[in-house]
Amino acid sequence: MTGREDALHARARSFGSVAASYALLRPSYPVDAVEFLLGRDRALDVLDVGAGTGLLSEIVLGRGHRVRAVDPSPEMLAELDARLPAIATAVGTAESLPAGDASVDAVVAGQAAHWFDPAPAAREIRRVLRDGGVLGLVWNTRDVRVPWVAALDAVLDLEARGHEADQGVVDLIAAELGADVAVAESRIVQRVRPEDVVAGIGTRSYVAVMDDAGRDEFLAGIRALLADHPDTQGRAELELPYRTHAYRLTPR
């Protein structure tokens, strides 16, 4: 395993240490993005891969679909079980899915596919999909068209570059699947306290793997930015906007 792969695995494992905060502080997904991925005409059997604490699973379930959630972190799945006991969970990865051949109508992944190894993940996704099935990939990204969010993103970018969603992974997985790709954009807004913004950044993998001193210093810088920026200074509640990109991959 290369040094880069070691670092990726360390960041992926880091989510277990912040599972409870992740469930509380990460944004959900717009209903229209989920409907774009899965349709609205019939109930589907859906496998949510990299499900984490169930933010995407919850929306899928709410649209009437049957959901099974898979994640490599038992701690994350414990949070999902506590929040959404109706959803079956299993420890697993995109490269080794705990599901039978041709057992689901759709595989979805929210804020997760950039962790996948495209070739083995695509083979497993094709194996578990029924004929006519789809893969739905979705990411929320902070909307930097808003000035204070752009300032925040500039501070985060030095640490976050390469650790957030890489949309190029869609092309890689689509090529491995031999899939047609359709794209939709939506948006969602979190209403949060400034300290929630700081704590939410603390759930990011690149922050979770910092040592205590480095993490405290980094988050103190975010706290100072929010205290000083004219659009956030003195405000008890902030609107943190996200752009949501949803990709529906249909294997040919």
LINRA-V932065 format. One record per helix or strand of 3 or more residues. SS is the DSSP state (alpha for helix, beta for strand). FROM is the first residue (numbers start at 1). LEN is the number of residues. If there is no record, write none. Layout:
ss,from,len
SS,FROM,LEN
SS,FROM,LEN
//
This chain:
ss,from,len
alpha,3,23
alpha,31,8
beta,45,5
alpha,55,8
beta,66,6
alpha,74,10
beta,88,4
beta,104,7
alpha,113,3
alpha,118,11
beta,129,14
alpha,147,14
alpha,168,10
beta,179,14
alpha,194,8
alpha,205,4
alpha,212,17
beta,238,14
//
